Amino acid sequence: MSNEISSNNGYFSLKKEPTEGVAVIPTTFVPIYDETIATLMNPETENSVIGQKFARQMVTPGIRSHGGDVTIMAEPNSTAMLLDMLLTRGSITGSDPYTWPFTASFTNPFTYTVDISTGNQVMRFMGVQASELAPEFVSNEARWKVKLSALKSFLGAEIASVSTNVVTLKTPINYPSPSDGLVATDLVAVVNQTTGARQDFTVTSLTSTTVTLSGSPSGVTSGDMLVLRPATPSKNFLYPFLWSRTEFRFGATASAALSATHTPLEEGSEFTILHPFEDEKGAPGSGSFDPRALVRSKSVDVTFKAKKFFRNPDEVRNFKALSKVACVIRMFSGSTGQHEFRLTLNNLTVTKGGDKPMIKVDEALYYELEYTPSQDDSDGQAMDVKVINALSS
């Protein structure tokens, strides 16, 4: 009998943390297409002058880093949660649909706990935040490409001993607190290191080095593993955003652009919202193998590229004069369009591509414009984002 596990049996779930880096049990399950999120142990190799010829004398633990990329269905509910990890959220208003407003601010975004299930085990990441979000359109459907970093992870813990239903964990994996990342009521399994046999339990309580289970495991020996086991996913997502329901509205000001007629752009038009960390790996602090913090010392930025047919020299004029314009990008969900992603870009200036279209045999002529947004004093911002969805909180 084949032992392969299909990726389709897994899931990706998340939940906001009341306290940064302190795990909660994720309850929102989000459709994803791929992910590269991992914990890197970053071990160090030691080689000094001590009368030996071999390349290294030992390997020592390094400062861990946690993060990677994920491709997620771009739908209104999970979109708001992703932006909650990237930008500063204001007060949620409305009554189904609800409006979640996001801006660039010195107030840090929220952190989330993320569970990634392989179908038979769950890897948990805590203190998760985003540094980059951009849409990718595949066969008309929008998908978010998101770059994530985390403060900690729980990938499972090695068992030292068991007394009735109290499991004592070995400390080297997550020294000095190998249970960090587990929460009371978590679903867990004790896995035999030799046979792979599993015994399922629920966590009733825990300390930094012990976990009390809902039952008493049998036949456990030192070296067996305690892992998180999958929950049953529930669906709470809406219809995805589509390229055919995406509009680009230009105007002299942000308010004018919001009500302007849609200007059709071609495939290849794109934007990326960035709020980078000082270091994607986090800031290493003393006394821990995990980063102390994800430092947001860099500015929020947006890149915007527009591809449109060349018809007249208006963009040459704008390019030469550094003319300013605003753009509102609106991505609608559902047949009635009551749910929406809305990106407002103020004071856009064409900084590349507005001099002339590029000529290539057997191809139509396009402007491929790169816009740079600037702070708008009248609005008090260079950009903002609104997500209109079905989540009240």
C-alpha positions as CSV (number, residue, x, y, z in Angstrom):
1,M,0.0,0.0,0.0
2,S,1.4,3.4,-1.0
3,N,2.3,5.8,1.8
4,E,2.4,9.0,-0.2
5,I,0.5,12.0,1.2
6,S,-1.3,14.4,-1.2
7,S,-0.8,18.1,-0.5
8,N,-4.5,18.6,-1.1
9,N,-5.1,16.9,2.2
10,G,-3.5,19.8,4.1
11,Y,-4.7,23.3,4.9
12,F,-3.6,26.8,5.9
13,S,-5.3,28.5,8.8
14,L,-4.7,31.7,10.8
15,K,-5.9,33.8,13.7
16,K,-5.0,37.2,15.2
17,E,-2.9,37.0,18.4
18,P,-4.0,39.2,21.4
19,T,-0.3,39.1,22.6
20,E,2.5,39.2,20.0
21,G,4.1,35.8,19.5
22,V,1.8,34.0,22.0
23,A,0.1,31.2,20.2
24,V,-3.7,30.9,19.7
25,I,-5.5,28.2,17.9
26,P,-6.2,29.3,14.3
27,T,-9.9,29.0,13.3
28,T,-10.0,30.7,9.8
29,F,-9.1,28.2,7.0
30,V,-7.9,29.8,3.8
31,P,-7.5,28.3,0.4
32,I,-3.9,28.3,-0.8
33,Y,-2.1,27.0,-3.9
34,D,1.5,26.7,-2.7
35,E,3.8,27.8,0.2
36,T,7.5,27.8,1.1
37,I,7.2,28.7,4.8
38,A,9.8,27.0,6.9
39,T,12.0,27.2,10.0
40,L,15.7,27.5,9.2
41,M,17.9,26.2,12.0
42,N,20.9,28.2,10.6
43,P,23.6,26.0,12.3
44,E,27.1,27.3,12.7
45,T,30.2,25.3,11.8
46,E,33.3,25.6,14.0
47,N,36.9,25.4,12.6
48,S,39.8,26.8,14.6
49,V,43.5,26.1,14.8
50,I,43.8,23.0,17.1
51,G,46.2,20.6,15.3
52,Q,43.7,18.9,13.0
53,K,43.4,18.8,9.2
54,F,39.6,18.2,8.7
55,A,37.4,21.1,7.6
56,R,35.4,21.5,10.8
57,Q,35.5,20.4,14.4
58,M,31.8,20.7,15.3
59,V,28.4,22.1,14.3
60,T,26.6,24.4,16.9
61,P,23.1,25.7,17.0
62,G,22.4,29.0,15.2
63,I,19.8,31.7,15.5
64,R,16.6,30.3,13.9
65,S,14.6,32.2,11.3
66,H,11.0,31.5,10.2
67,G,9.2,32.6,7.1
68,G,8.6,32.2,3.4
69,D,6.0,32.9,0.7
70,V,2.4,31.7,0.2
71,T,0.0,32.0,-2.7
72,I,-3.5,32.5,-1.4
73,M,-6.9,32.8,-3.1
74,A,-7.6,36.5,-3.3
75,E,-11.1,36.7,-1.7
76,P,-12.4,39.5,0.6
77,N,-12.4,37.8,4.0
78,S,-8.9,36.4,4.1
79,T,-7.6,39.5,2.2
80,A,-8.5,41.7,5.2
81,M,-6.6,39.3,7.6
82,L,-3.5,39.4,5.3
83,L,-3.5,43.2,5.3
84,D,-4.0,43.1,9.0
85,M,-0.4,41.6,9.1
86,L,1.0,44.2,6.7
87,L,-0.5,47.7,7.4
88,T,-2.1,49.6,10.2
89,R,-5.9,48.8,10.5
90,G,-8.4,51.5,11.5
91,S,-11.9,51.0,13.0
92,I,-14.1,48.4,11.2
93,T,-17.4,50.0,10.1
94,G,-20.6,48.9,8.4
95,S,-22.9,45.9,8.8
96,D,-22.3,43.1,6.3
97,P,-20.6,44.2,4.2
98,Y,-18.1,45.6,6.7
99,T,-15.3,48.0,5.7
100,W,-11.7,47.3,7.0
101,P,-9.5,50.4,6.4
102,F,-5.7,50.2,6.2
103,T,-3.1,52.9,6.0
104,A,0.7,53.5,6.3
105,S,1.3,54.4,10.0
106,F,4.0,54.1,12.7
107,T,1.5,51.8,14.6
108,N,2.6,48.2,13.8
109,P,0.3,45.7,12.2
110,F,-1.1,42.8,14.2
111,T,0.6,39.4,14.6
112,Y,-1.1,36.1,13.8
113,T,-0.7,32.4,14.5
114,V,-0.6,30.3,11.4
115,D,-1.1,26.6,11.2
116,I,0.0,24.6,8.1
117,S,-1.3,21.1,7.9
118,T,0.2,18.3,5.8
119,G,-2.8,16.2,6.3
120,N,-1.3,14.1,9.2
121,Q,0.6,16.8,11.1
122,V,0.4,20.5,11.7
123,M,3.3,22.9,11.8
124,R,2.5,26.1,13.8
125,F,4.1,29.6,13.3
126,M,3.7,32.3,15.9
127,G,4.1,36.1,15.7
128,V,3.5,36.0,11.9
129,Q,3.5,39.3,10.0
130,A,3.6,40.1,6.2
131,S,6.1,42.3,4.4
132,E,4.8,42.2,0.9
133,L,1.5,41.5,-0.9
134,A,0.9,41.5,-4.7
135,P,-1.8,40.0,-7.0
136,E,-1.2,37.3,-9.5
137,F,-4.0,36.6,-12.1
138,V,-4.3,33.0,-13.2
139,S,-7.0,32.2,-15.7
140,N,-8.9,35.4,-14.7
141,E,-8.8,34.5,-11.0
142,A,-6.8,36.7,-8.6
143,R,-4.3,35.2,-6.1
144,W,-2.3,37.0,-3.5
145,K,1.5,36.4,-3.4
146,V,2.4,37.1,0.2
147,K,5.8,37.2,1.9
148,L,5.6,36.2,5.6
149,S,8.0,36.2,8.6
150,A,7.5,34.7,12.0
151,L,9.0,34.9,15.5
152,K,8.7,31.3,16.5
153,S,7.5,27.9,15.4
154,F,6.3,24.6,16.8
155,L,7.2,21.7,14.5
156,G,6.8,19.0,17.2
157,A,8.7,18.1,20.3
158,E,10.7,15.1,21.3
159,I,9.4,13.2,24.4
160,A,11.8,12.6,27.3
161,S,9.4,10.6,29.5
162,V,5.7,10.0,30.4
163,S,4.1,9.7,33.8
164,T,0.5,8.6,33.4
165,N,-0.9,11.4,31.2
166,V,1.9,14.0,31.8
167,V,4.5,14.1,29.0
168,T,7.9,15.7,29.8
169,L,9.5,17.2,26.7
170,K,13.2,17.4,25.8
171,T,14.5,20.9,25.8
172,P,17.0,21.1,22.9
173,I,14.3,21.6,20.2
174,N,12.8,24.8,21.6
175,Y,15.1,25.5,24.4
176,P,14.3,26.5,27.1
177,S,10.5,26.0,26.5
178,P,9.8,23.1,24.2
179,S,6.0,23.4,24.7
180,D,6.0,27.0,23.4
181,G,3.4,27.1,20.6
182,L,1.0,24.6,22.2
183,V,-2.3,25.8,23.7
184,A,-4.8,24.1,26.0
185,T,-7.5,22.2,23.9
186,D,-4.9,21.7,21.0
187,L,-5.3,18.4,19.1
188,V,-2.1,16.4,19.4
189,A,-0.7,13.0,18.7
190,V,2.1,10.9,20.2
191,V,4.0,9.3,17.4
192,N,6.2,6.2,17.8
193,Q,9.7,6.9,16.5
194,T,10.1,3.3,15.1
195,T,6.7,2.3,13.8
196,G,5.0,5.6,13.2
197,A,2.0,4.4,15.2
198,R,-0.1,7.3,16.5
199,Q,-2.1,7.9,19.7
200,D,-4.5,10.9,19.6
201,F,-5.2,13.2,22.5
202,T,-6.1,16.7,23.5
203,V,-4.0,19.1,25.5
204,T,-5.6,19.8,28.9
205,S,-2.9,21.9,30.4
206,L,0.8,22.6,30.0
207,T,4.0,24.1,31.5
208,S,7.1,25.2,29.7
209,T,8.4,21.6,29.7
210,T,5.4,19.4,30.3
211,V,2.1,18.7,28.6
212,T,-0.9,17.1,30.3
213,L,-3.0,15.0,27.9
214,S,-6.7,14.0,27.9
215,G,-5.6,10.4,28.3
216,S,-2.6,8.2,29.2
217,P,-0.5,7.1,26.2
218,S,1.0,3.6,26.3
219,G,4.3,2.2,25.2
220,V,6.0,5.6,24.9
221,T,9.8,5.7,25.0
222,S,12.3,8.5,25.0
223,G,12.6,9.8,21.5
224,D,9.0,9.5,20.5
225,M,7.4,12.7,19.2
226,L,4.5,14.9,20.3
227,V,3.0,16.7,17.3
228,L,0.0,18.8,16.5
229,R,-2.6,16.9,14.5
230,P,-5.0,18.4,12.0
231,A,-8.4,19.8,12.8
232,T,-11.4,19.6,10.4
233,P,-11.3,22.6,8.1
234,S,-14.4,24.8,7.8
235,K,-15.1,27.1,4.8
236,N,-15.6,30.8,5.5
237,F,-14.4,32.4,2.3
238,L,-16.2,34.4,-0.4
239,Y,-16.0,34.5,-4.2
240,P,-12.5,35.4,-5.5
241,F,-11.6,38.7,-7.1
242,L,-11.3,38.5,-10.9
243,W,-9.3,40.3,-13.6
244,S,-12.6,40.8,-15.4
245,R,-14.0,42.6,-12.4
246,T,-10.9,44.7,-11.7
247,E,-11.1,48.4,-12.5
248,F,-8.4,51.2,-12.8
249,R,-9.9,54.7,-12.3
250,F,-7.7,57.7,-12.8
251,G,-8.4,61.3,-11.7
252,A,-6.8,64.6,-10.6
253,T,-7.4,63.7,-7.0
254,A,-8.2,60.5,-5.0
255,S,-11.9,61.5,-4.7
256,A,-12.1,62.3,-8.4
257,A,-10.5,59.0,-9.3
258,L,-13.0,57.0,-7.2
259,S,-15.9,58.2,-9.2
260,A,-14.1,58.3,-12.6
261,T,-14.8,56.1,-15.5
262,H,-12.8,52.9,-15.6
263,T,-9.7,53.0,-17.8
264,P,-9.1,49.4,-19.2
265,L,-5.5,48.2,-18.7
266,E,-3.9,45.2,-20.2
267,E,-2.6,42.0,-18.6
268,G,0.8,42.7,-17.2
269,S,-0.5,45.7,-15.2
270,E,0.5,45.0,-11.6
271,F,1.0,46.5,-8.1
272,T,2.8,45.5,-4.9
273,I,2.3,46.8,-1.4
274,L,5.5,46.7,0.6
275,H,6.1,47.1,4.3
276,P,9.6,45.5,4.7
277,F,11.3,44.5,7.9
278,E,14.8,45.7,8.8
279,D,15.7,42.1,8.3
280,E,13.3,39.4,7.1
281,K,14.9,36.9,9.5
282,G,14.1,39.2,12.5
283,A,16.3,40.8,15.1
284,P,18.4,38.3,17.1
285,G,18.2,39.0,20.8
286,S,20.3,37.5,23.6
287,G,19.1,34.5,25.5
288,S,17.0,32.9,22.7
289,F,17.5,30.8,19.5
290,D,14.5,32.7,18.0
291,P,14.4,36.3,16.8
292,R,13.5,38.9,19.5
293,A,11.3,41.0,17.1
294,L,10.4,41.7,13.5
295,V,11.6,45.3,13.3
296,R,9.5,47.7,11.1
297,S,12.1,50.4,10.6
298,K,11.6,50.8,6.8
299,S,8.9,52.8,5.1
300,V,5.7,51.6,3.5
301,D,5.7,51.7,-0.3
302,V,3.7,50.8,-3.3
303,T,4.9,49.9,-6.8
304,F,2.4,50.3,-9.7
305,K,2.9,49.3,-13.4
306,A,0.2,50.0,-16.0
307,K,0.2,48.6,-19.5
308,K,-2.2,50.2,-21.9
309,F,-2.5,50.7,-25.7
310,F,-0.7,53.6,-27.3
311,R,-3.1,56.0,-28.9
312,N,-1.8,59.5,-28.5
313,P,1.1,61.4,-26.9
314,D,-0.7,62.3,-23.6
315,E,1.7,60.1,-21.5
316,V,4.7,61.8,-23.2
317,R,3.3,65.1,-21.9
318,N,2.7,63.7,-18.4
319,F,6.2,62.1,-18.4
320,K,8.0,65.2,-19.3
321,A,6.1,67.5,-17.0
322,L,6.1,65.1,-14.0
323,S,2.3,65.6,-14.0
324,K,0.5,64.2,-10.9
325,V,-2.5,62.0,-11.0
326,A,-4.4,59.7,-8.6
327,C,-5.6,56.1,-9.2
328,V,-8.1,53.9,-7.4
329,I,-7.8,50.2,-8.2
330,R,-11.0,48.4,-7.4
331,M,-11.3,44.6,-7.4
332,F,-14.8,43.3,-7.0
333,S,-16.1,39.9,-5.7
334,G,-19.4,38.2,-6.3
335,S,-22.1,38.8,-8.9
336,T,-23.3,42.0,-7.3
337,G,-19.9,43.3,-6.4
338,Q,-20.9,44.1,-2.8
339,H,-17.4,42.9,-1.6
340,E,-14.3,44.7,-2.8
341,F,-10.6,45.3,-2.5
342,R,-9.8,49.1,-3.0
343,L,-6.3,50.5,-3.3
344,T,-6.1,54.3,-3.5
345,L,-2.8,55.8,-4.8
346,N,-2.3,59.5,-4.5
347,N,0.1,61.9,-6.3
348,L,1.2,59.3,-8.9
349,T,4.0,60.4,-11.3
350,V,5.1,58.5,-14.4
351,T,8.8,57.8,-13.7
352,K,9.5,55.3,-16.4
353,G,8.0,54.2,-19.8
354,G,6.2,57.4,-20.6
355,D,8.6,58.7,-23.2
356,K,7.5,56.3,-26.1
357,P,6.1,52.9,-26.7
358,M,8.5,50.1,-27.6
359,I,8.2,48.8,-31.2
360,K,8.3,45.1,-31.9
361,V,7.3,43.3,-35.1
362,D,3.8,41.9,-35.2
363,E,2.8,43.4,-31.9
364,A,0.5,46.3,-30.9
365,L,2.0,49.4,-29.4
366,Y,1.8,49.7,-25.6
367,Y,2.7,52.2,-23.0
368,E,4.3,50.3,-20.1
369,L,4.2,52.9,-17.4
370,E,5.8,52.8,-14.0
371,Y,4.1,55.1,-11.5
372,T,5.6,56.4,-8.2
373,P,3.2,57.6,-5.5
374,S,4.1,60.5,-3.2
375,Q,2.6,61.9,0.0
376,D,-0.5,64.0,-0.6
377,D,-0.7,66.8,2.0
378,S,-4.4,67.5,1.4
379,D,-5.3,63.8,2.1
380,G,-2.5,63.3,4.6
381,Q,-1.4,60.1,2.9
382,A,0.1,58.6,-0.2
383,M,-2.1,55.5,-0.2
384,D,-4.7,53.6,1.6
385,V,-6.5,50.3,1.3
386,K,-10.1,49.3,2.1
387,V,-11.4,45.8,2.1
388,I,-15.2,45.4,2.1
389,N,-16.1,41.9,3.2
390,A,-18.4,39.8,5.5
391,L,-16.2,39.8,8.6
392,S,-17.3,42.0,11.6
393,S,-14.0,41.5,13.4
